[in-house]
Amino acid sequence: MISWINGQVANAVTVQNRGFAYADGLFETIAVHKQKALLWPQHLSRLERGLTVLGIHCDTALLQQEVDQLLSQADGDCVLKLTVVRCSDGQLGFKPTASASAQRILQLMPWKASKQPIRIKHCDTPLVSNPLLKGLKTLNALQYVLAAAELGDDWDEGVICDLEGHIVEGTK
């Protein structure tokens, strides 16, 4: 796995990181084929929408350059996890600093494809949606953690429904 933070090779964040402390950030998990991020415009659009909703100031042109540079190192099919976290600027508490910059975390991981049929379970844990955050990939993924914990060793994937029973997505 290759990890970058703000364009530099790194693999750790501090405990003051607002993503760690408050889930104050967003992520995208993107399939990479032949050094290209698949569905990149859609991922970037959702990320930019989320940055606007959360009020996180991130230079997406710089992010694009970093993604292109990292993907030039991709070897075969892989997965890019892109995380943007609001920096703390030393301030404690939930209230974000208006001028806070963003921390850009890129991780390039091998693709773990399976040629075997997968075993799918309907999860009991529902996805409860906040209309303001609907459709965004926020760092608060506890509902997914709970649903994935239901899988144990018997299931490969879990289907998550909303409170009305409509299928929303999978655990992976």
Kinemage of the C-alpha trace (Angstrom):
@kinemage 1
@onewidth
@group {chain A} dominant
@subgroup {mainchain}
@vectorlist {calphas} color= white
{ca met a 1} P 0.000 0.000 0.000
{ca ile a 2} L 1.186 3.514 -0.813
{ca ser a 3} L -0.019 6.350 1.454
{ca trp a 4} L 0.357 10.093 0.962
{ca ile a 5} L -0.664 12.961 3.201
{ca asn a 6} L -0.756 16.376 1.534
{ca gly a 7} L 1.352 15.116 -1.361
{ca gln a 8} L 4.076 13.522 0.790
{ca val a 9} L 4.690 9.847 1.509
{ca ala a 10} L 3.304 9.255 5.020
{ca asn a 11} L 1.265 6.673 6.852
{ca ala a 12} L 0.117 8.304 10.112
{ca val a 13} L -2.027 11.180 11.326
{ca thr a 14} L -1.894 12.817 14.751
{ca val a 15} L -4.467 12.305 17.487
{ca gln a 16} L -5.429 15.962 16.994
{ca asn a 17} L -6.735 15.066 13.523
{ca arg a 18} L -10.388 16.189 13.328
{ca gly a 19} L -11.247 13.157 11.205
{ca phe a 20} L -10.034 10.936 14.025
{ca ala a 21} L -11.551 13.041 16.815
{ca tyr a 22} L -14.876 14.118 15.269
{ca ala a 23} L -15.282 12.311 11.906
{ca asp a 24} L -14.922 15.801 10.359
{ca gly a 25} L -14.220 14.819 6.790
{ca leu a 26} L -15.177 12.890 3.695
{ca phe a 27} L -13.863 9.969 1.694
{ca glu a 28} L -14.185 8.337 -1.692
{ca thr a 29} L -13.170 4.767 -2.535
{ca ile a 30} L -12.363 4.533 -6.224
{ca ala a 31} L -11.553 1.603 -8.512
{ca val a 32} L -8.382 2.145 -10.574
{ca his a 33} L -7.809 0.460 -13.936
{ca lys a 34} L -4.786 1.131 -16.154
{ca gln a 35} L -3.719 4.016 -13.892
{ca lys a 36} L -7.108 5.756 -14.313
{ca ala a 37} L -9.599 6.439 -11.529
{ca leu a 38} L -12.883 4.996 -12.780
{ca leu a 39} L -15.894 7.314 -12.566
{ca trp a 40} L -13.535 10.096 -11.398
{ca pro a 41} L -15.848 12.990 -12.409
{ca gln a 42} L -18.690 11.519 -10.339
{ca his a 43} L -16.441 10.898 -7.321
{ca leu a 44} L -14.972 14.406 -7.528
{ca ser a 45} L -18.439 15.946 -7.888
{ca arg a 46} L -19.731 14.153 -4.775
{ca leu a 47} L -16.574 15.107 -2.878
{ca glu a 48} L -16.900 18.779 -3.866
{ca arg a 49} L -20.581 18.768 -2.875
{ca gly a 50} L -19.639 17.317 0.509
{ca leu a 51} L -16.836 19.836 1.012
{ca thr a 52} L -19.367 22.612 0.392
{ca val a 53} L -21.916 21.139 2.816
{ca leu a 54} L -19.293 20.694 5.553
{ca gly a 55} L -17.559 23.999 4.799
{ca ile a 56} L -14.138 22.402 4.323
{ca his a 57} L -11.776 24.438 2.157
{ca cys a 58} L -9.801 22.066 -0.084
{ca asp a 59} L -7.845 22.916 -3.219
{ca thr a 60} L -9.354 20.293 -5.533
{ca ala a 61} L -7.006 21.278 -8.383
{ca leu a 62} L -4.061 20.361 -6.137
{ca leu a 63} L -5.889 17.200 -5.103
{ca gln a 64} L -6.335 16.308 -8.785
{ca gln a 65} L -2.577 16.739 -9.375
{ca glu a 66} L -1.776 14.506 -6.403
{ca val a 67} L -4.222 11.842 -7.583
{ca asp a 68} L -2.714 11.884 -11.097
{ca gln a 69} L 0.815 11.666 -9.695
{ca leu a 70} L -0.047 8.809 -7.338
{ca leu a 71} L -1.933 6.871 -10.020
{ca ser a 72} L 1.124 7.052 -12.288
{ca gln a 73} L 2.679 4.661 -9.736
{ca ala a 74} L -0.243 2.219 -9.833
{ca asp a 75} L 0.668 -1.323 -10.781
{ca gly a 76} L -2.330 -3.147 -12.231
{ca asp a 77} L -5.879 -2.848 -10.980
{ca cys a 78} L -6.075 -1.298 -7.524
{ca val a 79} L -8.203 0.841 -5.222
{ca leu a 80} L -7.673 4.507 -4.376
{ca lys a 81} L -9.052 5.693 -1.049
{ca leu a 82} L -9.161 9.465 -0.942
{ca thr a 83} L -9.884 11.162 2.389
{ca val a 84} L -10.214 14.889 3.059
{ca val a 85} L -10.185 16.033 6.695
{ca arg a 86} L -10.604 19.533 8.105
{ca cys a 87} L -7.403 20.533 9.935
{ca ser a 88} L -7.756 21.497 13.593
{ca asp a 89} L -5.482 24.569 13.652
{ca gly a 90} L -4.939 23.688 17.320
{ca gln a 91} L -8.543 24.386 18.338
{ca leu a 92} L -10.348 21.846 20.506
{ca gly a 93} L -14.073 21.139 20.423
{ca phe a 94} L -16.693 20.498 17.778
{ca lys a 95} L -16.813 24.023 16.350
{ca pro a 96} L -14.593 24.161 13.251
{ca thr a 97} L -12.282 27.070 12.572
{ca ala a 98} L -13.606 28.990 9.558
{ca ser a 99} L -10.135 29.402 8.040
{ca ala a 100} L -8.992 25.814 8.652
{ca ser a 101} L -7.234 24.126 5.758
{ca ala a 102} L -7.816 20.556 4.595
{ca gln a 103} L -5.627 17.520 4.976
{ca arg a 104} L -5.579 15.325 1.856
{ca ile a 105} L -4.931 11.629 2.461
{ca leu a 106} L -4.474 9.276 -0.498
{ca gln a 107} L -4.061 5.519 -0.157
{ca leu a 108} L -3.411 3.168 -3.067
{ca met a 109} L -4.191 -0.469 -2.261
{ca pro a 110} L -4.218 -3.713 -4.237
{ca trp a 111} L -7.537 -4.807 -5.702
{ca lys a 112} L -8.776 -7.925 -3.915
{ca ala a 113} L -10.995 -9.415 -6.592
{ca ser a 114} L -12.594 -12.796 -6.119
{ca lys a 115} L -13.509 -15.193 -8.868
{ca gln a 116} L -15.677 -17.175 -6.448
{ca pro a 117} L -19.378 -16.464 -5.933
{ca ile a 118} L -19.919 -14.194 -2.942
{ca arg a 119} L -22.254 -14.935 -0.041
{ca ile a 120} L -24.607 -12.007 0.650
{ca lys a 121} L -26.583 -11.389 3.848
{ca his a 122} L -29.434 -8.959 4.503
{ca cys a 123} L -28.205 -6.891 7.467
{ca asp a 124} L -30.514 -6.048 10.358
{ca thr a 125} L -28.754 -2.727 10.998
{ca pro a 126} L -30.663 0.001 9.106
{ca leu a 127} L -29.090 3.003 7.448
{ca val a 128} L -30.483 6.119 9.113
{ca ser a 129} L -29.959 9.136 6.878
{ca asn a 130} L -29.564 12.808 7.744
{ca pro a 131} L -31.076 14.718 4.787
{ca leu a 132} L -28.250 17.269 4.924
{ca leu a 133} L -25.620 14.524 4.525
{ca lys a 134} L -27.591 12.208 2.227
{ca gly a 135} L -25.434 10.778 -0.551
{ca leu a 136} L -22.142 11.985 0.956
{ca lys a 137} L -19.351 9.657 2.055
{ca thr a 138} L -18.653 11.087 5.506
{ca leu a 139} L -16.094 9.654 7.898
{ca asn a 140} L -18.856 8.695 10.336
{ca ala a 141} L -19.295 5.110 9.215
{ca leu a 142} L -20.516 3.513 12.445
{ca gln a 143} L -23.732 2.254 10.840
{ca tyr a 144} L -21.615 0.405 8.267
{ca val a 145} L -19.312 -0.942 10.981
{ca leu a 146} L -22.329 -2.338 12.854
{ca ala a 147} L -23.792 -3.857 9.684
{ca ala a 148} L -20.453 -5.389 8.651
{ca ala a 149} L -20.039 -6.875 12.144
{ca glu a 150} L -23.188 -8.918 11.471
{ca leu a 151} L -21.412 -10.767 8.660
{ca gly a 152} L -19.048 -12.784 10.820
{ca asp a 153} L -17.102 -15.402 8.876
{ca asp a 154} L -20.136 -16.797 7.037
{ca trp a 155} L -20.843 -13.894 4.679
{ca asp a 156} L -18.762 -11.872 2.194
{ca glu a 157} L -21.075 -8.872 1.784
{ca gly a 158} L -24.049 -7.351 3.513
{ca val a 159} L -27.018 -5.494 2.047
{ca ile a 160} L -28.106 -2.450 4.065
{ca cys a 161} L -31.651 -1.052 3.906
{ca asp a 162} L -33.118 2.234 5.114
{ca leu a 163} L -35.756 2.415 7.854
{ca glu a 164} L -38.502 1.752 5.280
{ca gly a 165} L -36.806 -1.443 4.114
{ca his a 166} L -35.538 -0.109 0.763
{ca ile a 167} L -32.122 -1.396 -0.281
{ca val a 168} L -29.575 1.430 -0.038
{ca glu a 169} L -26.165 -0.186 -0.503
{ca gly a 170} L -23.728 -2.824 0.615
{ca thr a 171} L -21.254 -2.992 3.456
{ca lys a 172} L -18.357 -2.943 1.017
